[in-house]
Amino acid sequence: MNTNYIKTFEELEQYTQESGPNIVYKHLLPKGIAGNNISMGLVTLEGPTETEINSHSDWMQAYVILSGSGTVILGNSEIHISEPSIVNIPLNTLHGVRLSAGEKMQYIYVNNYSCK
C-alpha cells in the first residue's frame, strides 16, 4: 500500500538487533509503506562496536554511508570506508560493519525484496 509518509529522523521508530554496544537502529521506511519490495533503515554507530555479521537469502541490501568512517565486512573482504560511500550487498553474502574506538558512522540501508 502506498501512503503519504513524512517523518524527521528523530521521529523514526527505534528497534533492537543482536549487535555490539553503541548502535541505534531506526525504521526509516518500513516494508509496506512504499510497496512490499523495499524497506529502509537508519543505523548510527559509535566505536568501538560491530554489527552482527549476517547474510540474507530473501533480499539484497545496499548501504549508503552518510557520515563517518569504519570497516565494512563483505564476504571475505574487510574494507575501510568513509563518507560518502555506497556498498552493494548481494544475496547470501556475509556482511557487517566494525568501528574502532573514536570512529562514528551513520548509514542508511536499503532492502530490495524483489530480487528472487
MOHU-V948333 format. One record per residue. N is the residue number from 1. PHI is phi in radians with two decimals (NA if undefined). OMEGA is omega in whole degrees, -180 to 180 (999 if undefined). D_LAST is the distance of its C-alpha to the last C-alpha in Angstrom with 2 decimals. Layout:
BEGIN
[[N,PHI,OMEGA,D_LAST] [N,PHI,OMEGA,D_LAST]]
END
This chain:
BEGIN
[[1,NA,175,20.70] [2,-1.54,-177,21.96] [3,-2.57,174,25.19] [4,-1.14,-176,27.70] [5,-2.65,180,27.10] [6,-2.33,179,29.50] [7,-2.53,169,30.27] [8,-1.40,179,31.97] [9,-1.05,179,30.48] [10,-1.16,-179,33.38] [11,-1.44,-174,32.36] [12,-1.17,178,28.82] [13,-1.26,179,28.18] [14,-1.55,176,28.35] [15,-2.46,-180,26.48] [16,-1.90,-180,26.87] [17,-2.68,177,24.70] [18,-1.14,-178,25.87] [19,-2.89,176,27.17] [20,-1.28,179,30.47] [21,-1.31,173,33.14] [22,1.10,178,33.51] [23,-2.24,177,29.96] [24,-2.05,178,29.32] [25,-1.89,177,25.88] [26,-2.36,174,25.63] [27,-1.31,180,23.12] [28,-1.52,178,23.20] [29,-2.45,-178,20.89] [30,-1.07,177,19.67] [31,-0.99,-180,16.46] [32,1.85,180,17.70] [33,-1.21,180,20.39] [34,-1.95,-177,18.56] [35,1.74,-176,16.02] [36,-1.65,-176,13.26] [37,-1.80,-176,10.70] [38,-2.55,168,13.07] [39,-2.57,-178,15.67] [40,-2.48,176,18.29] [41,-2.47,180,20.98] [42,-2.06,-179,24.22] [43,-2.16,178,25.43] [44,-2.11,-176,29.09] [45,-2.21,173,30.44] [46,-2.38,-175,33.95] [47,-1.33,7,34.75] [48,-1.47,178,35.35] [49,-2.90,178,32.01] [50,-2.69,174,28.55] [51,-1.30,176,25.23] [52,-1.08,175,23.58] [53,-1.42,-177,21.87] [54,-2.60,175,18.42] [55,-2.46,-179,14.79] [56,-2.22,178,11.54] [57,-1.75,-176,8.84] [58,-1.90,179,7.06] [59,-2.71,171,7.59] [60,-1.55,-177,9.09] [61,-2.47,172,12.74] [62,-2.37,174,15.82] [63,-1.91,172,19.45] [64,-1.95,-177,22.16] [65,-1.39,-178,25.44] [66,-1.49,-177,28.08] [67,-2.67,174,31.08] [68,1.52,-179,32.45] [69,-2.65,179,31.49] [70,3.07,-179,30.16] [71,-1.85,176,28.31] [72,-1.73,174,24.54] [73,-1.66,-178,23.30] [74,-2.45,-174,20.28] [75,1.11,180,19.76] [76,-1.62,-177,23.33] [77,-1.88,171,24.61] [78,-2.19,-174,26.59] [79,-2.17,176,27.25] [80,-1.41,-178,29.79] [81,-2.22,174,28.81] [82,-2.45,-178,30.57] [83,-1.18,-18,30.09] [84,-1.44,-179,28.82] [85,-2.58,174,25.71] [86,-2.33,-180,21.94] [87,-2.23,175,19.63] [88,-1.67,-178,16.02] [89,-2.11,-180,14.21] [90,-1.17,175,11.25] [91,-0.91,173,8.98] [92,1.01,180,11.60] [93,-1.86,176,14.48] [94,-1.08,-177,17.64] [95,-2.73,177,19.03] [96,3.11,-179,21.87] [97,-2.34,179,24.95] [98,-2.23,177,28.59] [99,-2.10,174,31.69] [100,-1.46,177,35.24] [101,-0.96,179,38.27] [102,1.58,178,39.03] [103,-1.48,174,35.58] [104,-2.34,177,33.75] [105,-2.69,171,30.35] [106,-2.33,179,28.44] [107,-2.49,173,24.85] [108,-1.81,170,22.18] [109,-1.83,178,18.62] [110,-2.13,178,15.81] [111,-1.76,178,12.56] [112,-1.99,-177,9.58] [113,-1.59,-176,7.34] [114,-1.67,-172,5.81] [115,-1.53,-178,3.83] [116,-1.57,999,0.00]]
END
